[in-house]
């Protein structure tokens, strides 16, 4: 079914939510305690109603009794009454609902398959926006709409995330934020019985708040519709897809998870690439690729210059860059001649990578300017170290330390003056304060438009994914 995008916009930006059937720990009512609009409960158990009212939430025994128009219904009832609740949603003219309720076709039981068929038939007949079943629904942090207890609220970002898995939707929101990416909207759609990935992609594609889209998919219904939407949306904003079930074991797992049909890996990858998507193989690669595409200048060349680290670091990142299918070429003679006028080669070296050691760090601004002007360089990777914060020194000691010329401010300054893509790696020691300081540095760098990564391997792969994305766009 093609979604009613006007009503779907009400679902993702609700002013009134009704939570139907929440009980026990009150998972959904608690998760929406900071919701910016009107929140209602629908429950019939007198003891449960008493507990809900003590929470300060107005309860009704029927969805039809709620006095306001309902934009979103969150349904957490036994599967045997799911169809009855859907019928109430349709009569109430609710804009849409997500069904946390599971036990449908993913069980491969006759009863579960029949119940899902009836849900689908009823929703499609009414052109009702049904999300799920067997899903965690919608996350809109700006409005306090959540998929679970631990998610943040009160802020927003440029990322849209579409996931067949509820766990991946929850984990992505948390890990992406730790990596400096905030979400605008996210949806976990589970079995995708009525609204499938194509409809959410179409909606996210026309949402101006979303600048880049990530997806976790196990399979697709209506392949032609999905390809048409992907082809159209990927022309306007990047779409990065993590495909689950790439192995025989993974194929078996998705069959019992969401009931999706497997697609051979080679066919999937070729089809997605042909129509503008970027393929990735896991959560880390998904987040890193989103960061690269969001922050980097367009990446058209493969030649990389590396600076800011010591000998061992330089070797590691050169290997990682070349193993990712990029190049680490020599600099031009002009660059080497200029570097030779001031470079201290004791404890360092100015090949590519440029091993600054300790003796040349004071010249990093000049080194970066030389790299920027070098015609053999398409992209610049800077190694930014976590300083004394990783050693456990006091805040006053860190504040009084001299500013590192290879620190985030210098890298941001380079990013602002050059047209070449600039990215950074931030190596954090496993010591008190080290990880916290690294995350703060990443936040500063990305606030200045420089994507930052926690390992050289992840930086190199993200750069390669960005290169492949822009190369494909040029070919098209």
KOLTIMI-263519 format. One line per field, with one value per residue (C-alpha): x, y negated, z negated. Coordinates in steps of 0.1 Angstrom, whole numbers, plus 5000, padded with zeros to 4 digits. Each point is the difference from the previous one (the first is absolute). Layout:
// KOLTIMI-263519
c1 <- c(X ...)
c2 <- c(Y ...)
c3 <- c(Z ...)
This chain:
// KOLTIMI-263519
c1 <- c(5000 5012 5000 4979 5031 4979 4986 5034 5015 4975 5012 5036 4992 4971 4982 4979 5010 4978 5018 4978 5005 5032 5002 5025 5031 4981 5028 4983 4985 5033 5019 4977 5000 5018 4977 4992 4964 4969 5004 4971 4998 4974 4996 4971 5015 4989 5033 5021 4978 5007 5037 4999 4980 5025 5026 4980 4988 4963 4986 4970 4985 4995 5020 4967 4996 5032 4988 5028 5010 5027 5031 5018 4987 5026 4985 5013 4972 4997 5000 4965 4985 5023 4974 4974 5024 5007 4963 4997 5030 4982 4967 5018 5018 5034 5027 5020 5011 5029 4994 5027 4979 5017 4991 4989 5015 5035 4989 4993 4969 4966 4984 5027 4999 4962 5000 5025 4981 4968 5019 5014 4967 4982 5027 5003 4963 4998 5033 5012 5037 5009 5036 5011 4989 5029 5018 5013 4984 5010 5028 4997 5023 4990 4964 5009 4986 5021 5005 5012 5010 5037 4996 5008 4976 4999 5023 5001 5025 5003 4997 4970 5002 4977 5004 4982 5016 4989 5032 5021 4978 5006 5037 5005 4985 5022 5033 4995 4996 5031 5018 4987 4969 4965 4968 4972 4976 5003 4976 5001 4974 5004 4979 4991 4966 4984 5026 5034 5034 4991 4973 5023 5027 4976 4989 5036 5010 4975 5008 5022 5012 5017 5032 5012 4983 5013 4981 5002 4981 4995 4979 4975 4965 4990 5035 4991 4984 5030 5025 4979 5000 5037 5009 4981 5010 5037 5002 4993 5016 5023 4985 5022 4987 5011 4986 4994 5001 5031 5010 4982 4997 4987 4974 4986 5000 4980 4974 4990 5006 4978 4990 5019 5012 5037 5017 5034 5027 5015 4966 4991 5033 4999 4964 5004 5032 4984 4972 5021 5003 5032 5003 5016 5005 4993 4990 5035 5004 4965 5007 5034 4987 4972 5026 5022 4972 4985 5032 5025 5004 4992 5026 5011 5036 5017 5033 5004 5026 5004 5015 5000 5012 5031 5017 4979 4967 5010 5008 4967 4979 5019 4993 4964 4995 5016 4982 4967 5009 5013 5036 5027 5023 5032 4996 5013 5036 4989 4985 5031 5022 4980 4998 5037 5006 4988 4992 5019 5005 5013 4971 4978 4997 4982 4991 4963 4989 5017 5014 5002 5014 5002 5026 4978 4966 5005 5001 4968 4981 5027 5001 4962 5003 5026 4978 4971 5019 5014 4986 5006 4975 4963 4991 5016 4999 5012 5008 4988 5012 4983 5023 5005 4963 5008 5027 4977 5014 4978 4978 5022 5031 4983 4987 5035 5017 5010 4976 5010 5007 4986 4969 4964 5000 5028 4984 4967 5019 5014 4966 4986 5027 5004 4977 5016 4982 5015 4994 5016 5007 4999 5020 4989 5021 4981 5006 4979 4987 5013 4968 4980 5026 5000 4962 5003 5026 4979 4971 5021 5014 4966 4986 5026 4991 5028 4988 5020 5005 5012 5024 5021 4982 4966 5012 5014 4969 4977 5022 4998 4962 4997 5022 4979 4968 5013 5015 4967 4982 5024 4996 4962)
c2 <- c(5000 4965 4978 4969 4977 4972 5023 5017 4966 4998 5034 4989 4966 5008 4974 5028 5035 5028 5030 5031 5029 4990 5018 5016 4977 4975 5000 4977 4975 4997 4995 4972 4981 4971 4999 4965 5006 5016 5035 5024 5036 5026 5027 5020 5017 4981 5006 4990 4968 4990 5003 4981 4971 4998 4994 4969 5015 4998 5034 5011 5034 4995 4982 4985 4981 4980 4964 4989 5010 5027 4998 5032 5031 5022 5035 5025 5025 5038 5010 5014 4965 4983 5000 4985 4972 4993 4997 4974 4981 4999 4989 4973 4988 5003 4989 5031 5027 5021 5035 5011 5032 5030 5036 4997 5013 5001 5030 5020 5013 5003 4978 4973 4999 4997 4972 4981 5005 4986 4970 4993 5004 4977 4973 4999 4999 4969 4986 4999 4993 5032 5003 5035 5022 5014 4966 4972 4972 4964 4979 4962 4986 4964 5008 5026 5029 5031 5037 5008 4988 4991 4977 4963 4972 4962 4998 5009 5006 5006 5039 5021 5037 5028 5034 5034 5008 4983 5008 4985 4969 4995 5007 4978 4970 5004 5009 4974 4973 5010 4998 4964 5007 4990 5014 4980 5030 5038 5028 5037 5017 5037 5022 4971 5016 4968 4972 5014 4984 4983 4979 4988 4993 4979 4981 4994 4990 4970 4990 4969 5006 5032 4995 5036 5034 5033 5033 5035 5024 5038 5001 4979 5005 4984 4999 4979 4973 4999 4997 4972 4981 5006 4988 4968 4993 5008 4972 4975 5014 5028 5034 5025 5036 5027 5033 5027 5037 4999 5036 5033 4998 4964 5010 5026 4974 4974 5026 5003 4964 4981 5027 4983 5019 5001 4984 5012 4976 4994 4991 4978 4980 4995 4989 4975 4985 4997 4979 4977 5016 5007 5035 5006 5031 4991 4973 4985 4997 4986 4972 4993 4997 4977 4978 4999 4991 4975 4980 5006 4979 5022 5027 5005 5011 5029 4984 4994 4980 5009 4979 4994 5033 5019 5027 5029 4981 4989 5036 5012 4974 5003 5038 4994 4974 5022 5031 4981 4995 4964 4987 4985 4984 4981 4962 4978 4989 4964 5012 5020 4971 4977 5025 5005 4964 5004 5037 5017 5036 5012 5020 4992 5000 4982 5026 5008 5007 4971 5011 4969 5016 4975 4977 4989 4996 4962 4998 5019 4969 4995 5037 5000 4970 5018 5032 4978 4986 5033 5011 5037 4997 5005 5005 4992 5022 4985 5020 4981 5014 5000 4980 4998 5007 5036 5001 4992 4966 4974 4976 4971 5017 5006 4964 4986 5022 4983 5005 5028 4986 5033 4998 4997 4962 5002 5028 4981 4969 5022 5013 4965 4988 5031 5015 5034 5025 5000 5027 5009 5030 4996 5026 5003 5018 5024 4979 4978 4971 5012 5013 4970 4976 5017 4997 4963 4995 5019 4977 4969 5013 5009 4967 4984 5023 5026 5036 5017 5038 5021 5022 4996 5030 4985 4966 5017 5020 4970 4980 5028 5003 4962 5003 5028 4980 4969 5021 5017 4967 4987 5031 4996)
c3 <- c(5000 5008 4969 4996 4995 4985 4974 4996 4992 4971 4988 4999 4986 4977 4978 4983 4992 4987 4984 5002 4977 4981 4966 4976 5001 5021 5026 5025 4975 4982 5033 5010 4967 5018 5030 5011 5009 4984 4987 4994 4988 5011 4974 4985 4970 4969 4981 5030 5005 4964 5004 5033 4985 4971 5027 5011 5033 5010 5007 5021 5004 5037 5026 5013 4967 5004 5005 5023 5036 4996 5022 4988 4982 4983 4998 4974 4996 5003 5037 4996 4996 5025 5027 4977 4991 5036 5008 4972 5014 5034 4985 4980 5031 4983 5024 4994 4975 4993 4986 4975 4997 5015 5007 5036 5033 4985 4979 5031 4982 5017 4974 5002 5038 5001 4974 5020 5032 4984 4986 5035 5017 4976 5000 5038 5005 4978 5014 4964 4991 4980 4990 4990 4984 4979 4999 4977 5021 5001 4985 5003 4973 5006 4989 4974 5021 4991 5008 4965 4965 5007 5030 4998 5007 5003 5030 5036 5028 5038 5001 5009 4991 5013 4984 5002 4966 4968 4982 5029 4999 4963 5002 5030 4983 4970 5018 5027 4974 4982 5034 5005 5021 4988 5015 5015 5003 4998 5006 4991 5022 4992 5023 5023 5007 5013 5001 5011 5004 5033 4984 4972 5025 5020 4969 4988 5035 5000 4964 5001 4964 5011 5020 5001 4997 4984 5003 4985 5022 4999 5032 5020 5011 5033 5014 5031 4977 4978 5029 5015 4967 4993 5035 4994 4964 5005 5026 4973 4968 4992 4991 4981 4996 4977 5012 4974 5010 5021 4991 4999 4962 5003 5025 4976 4972 5019 5010 4963 4992 5024 5024 5029 5030 5006 5031 5013 4989 5034 5015 4971 5000 5038 5000 4971 5015 5034 4986 4979 4965 4981 4987 4965 4979 4964 4975 4997 5038 5003 4974 5015 5035 4990 4982 5031 5024 4976 4993 5028 5031 5031 5004 5036 4997 4983 4990 4963 4980 4963 4973 4963 4986 4990 5019 4989 5004 5035 5011 4987 5017 5033 4999 4992 5028 5026 4989 5004 5036 4998 5007 4979 5027 4996 4998 5028 5002 4992 4967 4991 5008 4977 4972 5002 4991 4964 4993 4972 5012 4966 4986 5030 5038 5028 5024 5003 4973 4983 4967 4979 4969 4971 5016 5029 4984 4996 5038 5006 5013 5026 5009 5005 5023 5021 5003 5010 5029 5012 5034 4991 4971 5003 4963 4967 4969 4967 4969 4970 4967 4966 4979 4963 4993 5007 4974 4971 4992 4984 5020 4989 5013 5034 5002 4993 5026 5033 5029 5023 5035 5014 4979 5012 5004 5026 5019 5001 5013 5028 5008 5004 5024 5022 5027 4993 4977 4965 4974 4967 4978 4962 4982 4964 4973 4978 4969 4977 5019 5034 5015 4987 5014 5034 5003 4991 5027 5025 4992 5005 5033 5014 4988 5022 5030 4996 4997 4973 4995 4971 5020 5032 5016 4995 5014 5031 5007 4995 5025 5025 4997 5005 5031 5014 4994 5019 5028 5006 5000 5027 5021 4999)
